Each structure stands twice: as C-alpha cells, then as structure tokens.
Amino acid sequence: MLAVLGMGLPGIVYGQHQHAPSTGAGLIPEAQVGSGTAWLPAAVPISGYHVRPGRWSLMAHGSVFLQFVYDFGTRRDYQLGSVNWAMAGAAHPLAGGTVGVRAMLSAEPLTVTERGYPQLLQVAQPYQQVTLTDRMHPHELVSEAAVIYDHDIGAGIAGSLYLAAVGEPALGPVSYRHRPSATHDPAAPLGHHSQDFTHTSFGVATAGVYTRRVRIEGSVFNGAHPDDVRTNFDFAGARLNSYAARLTVNPDPRWSVAAWGGYLAASGGTHAHGALHRVGLALLRSAPSGVGGTWSTALIWGADVPSETRRALHSILLESSLEPGSNDAVLGRVEYVQRTAADLALIGSVRPELDLGALSLGYARRLLSGYGLDAWLGLRGTMNLVPEDLHLFYGSRTPLGVIAYLQVTPSRRADHLMPLGSSQCTTCMR
C-alpha cells in the first residue's frame, strides 16, 4: 500500500524532515499537522515523498507491516497478514489561502481479512451474524477523503475548514497510525475505542481558528460506526448527529497538549453503543535523539460516559518509541482500560465492569535502505493483565501475545535530516 511516488526519481525529495514550510495561513509548520486536523509537536519528523511542481505541493506517506501474530493461552490464535495504510495529498494557493485535498487508503480488508487480526482483550465486534472476540477490526479501504481550506484572519490568527466524506472529527488525539510514538508498532492500543476510534467517520465538518501555538476547533459529524463491510461507504442513514470540540496548545516545538470533549449519538455498526459523552487529554512529545534519531512519547487519557449509566469508563495509555540512531528503535506501551462484560462478549459470566492492563515491549532494526524505502525487522511482545474473573476464559491472569514483523516505510536518509528549529526545508508538506 505504500505509494510509489518519488522512489529515487529526480526532483522528488524523500526522507525524514524535522520541519516543513508553513501552511497557507503562514503560521505553523506543516509537520505539525497530524491526522484529520489534530496537531503533533512541530519537531516531529516526517517520512514520505514530497514534490512541488509549480505552485502545487504534493505528498505521499505510508507504512506497511507484514506481521505474524500469535496469542497464547486458552484463546490462542495466530495469523500471517499485513496492517498498512497509504496517504496522498495535494495543496494549492486559493483566494489568499490554501486549499488541499487528502485521501487515505488501506488494503487491510484483504490483508488481514474483514475479520481483522488476533489481539487479546480487544473490544468484541459483530461479523456476519456472529460476534468476534479478541480481534482488532481492519481499517476501511477508504478511511479519509477530505478537503481542507486555511486562510489568514489577521493579527496572527488563521481560520480553517475541514470537510470530509470520510474523515476525523475534533475528538481524540492524533490517530495512533500517525503518532510518531507508534511508528514501529503494528498493533492498535487496547484503549483505541475510547480514544481515537472516530478517526474514520462517514461525514465530518470541522471549523477552527488557530495561532502559532493554540488551536480551537469544533466538529459536527456522523456518529455511526462503520459496518462490518470495510470496502464500502457507510452513508445509508448517515446524519450529522454528533458533535465535538478540542483545544490544542503547542508551547514549543517539542510538545503538543490537547483536550477534547464530545457527544456521540447512539450507533449501530461493528461497535454498537447507546448515546455517550467522550472526554480526554493527550500529551505528545518528540525531540531529536542521538545521531539522526528521535524519541517520541504519548500519554493519553480517554473516557466514555454512557448517557444510560453516567458511569465513566476510563483508558490510559503511555506509549513511547526511542530511536537512538537511524538504525534501531525500542518501543513500548503501558495500558489500562476499563471494559464492560458486553465489550468482551461475556455478559452474565463476569462482573459488569472489568479493569484490564497490558505491557508491550519491542525492538526494531533497520535492515535495508534503498530506492526511497527502508525495511525494518521487529519483534513485539505483550503481557496482558486480567482480573480473576477472566482467569477461566483466558487460562491465565497474564495471557501473552507476540508479533514478529517486517515493516517498509519511506526512506529516512541521514542527508535529509535537519536540526530542531531549522526552516530550510522547502520541499515538504504533510
């Protein structure tokens, strides 16, 4: 699924950049823009292919994992498959601002099947008249198709409008697939469904204002979850029946802090729920490390508050990726999530609410680099922590899982790296 734009072709820059040119509003580096309209730290490196023909800015980004997943215990399962995504975008000056289009695709409905991949303790999902447990669903074939417009308002303030047939509202942190702290981790966080699950919503409109350091935005969106057919557009009965707001502050290039809140209307789809409110907070940090490396960390809290019970279900994630140089990466996650018995398809068998945890550690090594691509070989292990209620179902209070993978990403050639604060890169956009 990696776009092949720029694989060693003349006039196309590829590699990892600490900064990119400003947006059309001229206030922030484009490296600061993450998934949807969410912000990353400005010091985040970007890996991808970038070209500027005339007044156009074109980009392509992506990541492909070929992974073997094995979960141990009484619910043991395994799969050889691929999680992957590719993003393409274009931007051009228009009426004193900048208009852009962006699309993101994934072949996961084919490469991990529409049943998804094994992952212990992940939220259960309906699929073809049955309920799948301990699996992570694949992403949609098309998970973003959006138009973005930025324009100066004056006095160091800009406005933005984001309209997406498929996209991400201002609810949650930067999606885990785009967080630098998860660059080398193929698995979704266990708290994904109470943190950034709305990153694929069929119908989104977001308006915001921002300065160089602060962004305030609000969204209306379709709160229905995608169905179990991952290759279609779920517009049947779609309504803009949910809303959200987010405040983001980037105090310096290394940090981004965001807080959000919103309302999701009752939904069917693969993860049916009643009406609920969602709140959360994220702290993201990225900074250069060693020679040509980066250390990126995310601390995220998210909570769902169902209107029926008014009892908050919390999730906490600490996620980090340390690249001491250009050839090695150490990754880790510590997670705490509260699940209902329905989330695990164990209604009537266990307590209505359960406290779960997970500790994941991994290592990746860059094996090859050429033709605009890097190949990494990685190994990731997880120890899950479950209460005594689940001992019988999982065969242990610490069920284990492991993932071995080969990852292919755009090249990170050292001669494209620039120090923090550099503004010399003139061929990049996100």
CORFENJO-V849709 format. One record per helix or strand of 3 or more residues. SS is the DSSP state (h for helix, s for strand). FROM is the first residue (numbers start at 0). LEN is the number of residues. Records with the same first field share a line. If there is no record, write none. Layout:
SS = FROM-LEN / FROM-LEN
//
This chain:
s = 12-5 / 45-6 / 55-16 / 76-18 / 96-9 / 124-3 / 129-3 / 141-13 / 156-11 / 203-7 / 213-8 / 241-8 / 254-10 / 275-14 / 292-14 / 311-11 / 327-13 / 352-18 / 372-13 / 399-11
h = 29-3 / 107-4 / 175-3 / 179-3 / 191-4 / 196-3 / 268-3 / 387-7 / 413-3
//
